[in-house]
Amino acid sequence: MNIIVRKSEFREDDSEHLRNTDTYLQSLVQRIRKENDPSLAAHRTFIFEFACRSNFLVDKLVLNEHTHIVLFLQAILDKIENKLCKKCKIYIDDTSPTAHVWSELKKEALNICTK
């Protein structure tokens, strides 16, 4: 007797699958935003987790580049967000392609969070 198990039947049980969803990414953003004055270390941890999960979603075309950037900036403290936007020349309201912005944005955010 052969038993065939369909992967889709057990997706809800797969923690890795659940972490690779846009809902999980939004919960990461909300979690860091709700913290009262999150530390730079908390931001650094967030950056690595967000990068890992969001890159997967962008590659799978679940998340577009602009939404990717906006979600990331929503999570960062306002004073850091302003520095990042100026340094990386990001205009939130401009929805033009931002394909090359993410790597620079991530690098600059990590630089700021390690000072």
C-alpha positions as CSV (number, residue, x, y, z in Angstrom):
1,M,0.0,0.0,0.0
2,N,1.5,3.3,-1.1
3,I,0.5,6.5,0.8
4,I,0.9,9.7,-1.0
5,V,1.0,12.8,1.2
6,R,0.3,16.1,-0.4
7,K,2.5,18.9,0.8
8,S,-0.3,21.4,0.6
9,E,-2.3,19.4,3.2
10,F,0.2,20.1,5.9
11,R,1.3,23.7,5.1
12,E,-0.4,25.1,8.3
13,D,1.7,22.7,10.4
14,D,5.0,23.7,8.8
15,S,6.6,26.5,10.8
16,E,9.1,27.4,8.1
17,H,6.2,27.8,5.6
18,L,4.3,30.0,8.1
19,R,7.4,32.3,8.5
20,N,7.6,32.8,4.8
21,T,4.4,34.6,4.4
22,D,3.5,38.3,4.1
23,T,1.4,38.0,7.2
24,Y,4.4,36.9,9.2
25,L,6.4,39.7,7.8
26,Q,3.8,42.2,8.8
27,S,3.7,40.8,12.3
28,L,7.5,41.3,12.5
29,V,7.0,44.9,11.6
30,Q,4.2,45.4,14.1
31,R,6.2,43.7,16.9
32,I,9.1,46.1,16.5
33,R,6.9,49.1,16.2
34,K,5.0,48.2,19.4
35,E,8.2,48.1,21.5
36,N,8.8,51.2,23.5
37,D,12.1,52.6,22.3
38,P,13.5,49.4,20.8
39,S,17.3,49.1,21.2
40,L,19.6,49.2,18.2
41,A,20.3,45.5,18.9
42,A,16.6,44.8,18.5
43,H,16.6,46.7,15.2
44,R,19.7,44.7,14.0
45,T,17.9,41.4,14.8
46,F,14.8,42.6,13.0
47,I,16.9,43.6,9.9
48,F,18.3,40.2,9.5
49,E,15.0,38.4,10.1
50,F,13.2,40.8,7.8
51,A,15.8,40.4,5.1
52,C,15.7,36.7,5.2
53,R,11.9,36.4,5.0
54,S,11.2,39.3,2.7
55,N,13.8,38.3,0.1
56,F,12.0,35.0,-0.2
57,L,8.7,36.7,-0.7
58,V,10.1,39.1,-3.3
59,D,11.7,36.2,-5.2
60,K,8.4,34.3,-5.2
61,L,6.6,37.5,-6.4
62,V,4.4,37.6,-3.3
63,L,5.8,41.0,-2.4
64,N,6.8,43.7,-4.8
65,E,10.0,45.8,-4.3
66,H,8.2,49.0,-3.3
67,T,6.1,47.3,-0.7
68,H,9.2,45.5,0.5
69,I,11.0,48.9,1.1
70,V,7.9,50.5,2.7
71,L,7.3,47.7,5.1
72,F,10.9,47.8,6.2
73,L,10.9,51.5,6.8
74,Q,7.6,51.3,8.7
75,A,9.4,49.1,11.3
76,I,12.4,51.4,11.8
77,L,12.3,54.2,14.4
78,D,11.4,57.5,12.7
79,K,14.7,59.2,13.3
80,I,16.5,56.2,11.7
81,E,14.0,56.0,8.9
82,N,14.6,59.7,8.0
83,K,18.3,59.1,7.9
84,L,17.9,56.1,5.7
85,C,15.5,57.8,3.3
86,K,17.9,60.7,2.9
87,K,21.0,58.6,2.5
88,C,19.5,56.1,0.1
89,K,17.4,58.7,-1.7
90,I,14.1,57.0,-1.1
91,Y,10.8,58.7,-1.6
92,I,8.0,56.7,-0.1
93,D,5.3,58.1,-2.4
94,D,7.3,57.3,-5.5
95,T,6.3,53.8,-6.6
96,S,8.9,53.6,-9.4
97,P,11.0,50.5,-9.4
98,T,13.3,50.2,-6.4
99,A,15.1,47.0,-7.3
100,H,18.6,48.2,-6.4
101,V,17.6,50.1,-3.3
102,W,17.1,47.2,-1.0
103,S,20.8,46.1,-0.7
104,E,21.9,49.7,0.0
105,L,19.1,50.3,2.4
106,K,19.9,47.1,4.4
107,K,23.6,48.0,4.5
108,E,23.0,51.5,5.7
109,A,20.5,50.3,8.3
110,L,23.0,47.8,9.7
111,N,25.6,50.6,9.8
112,I,23.4,52.9,11.7
113,C,22.3,50.1,14.1
114,T,25.9,49.1,15.0
115,K,27.1,52.6,16.0
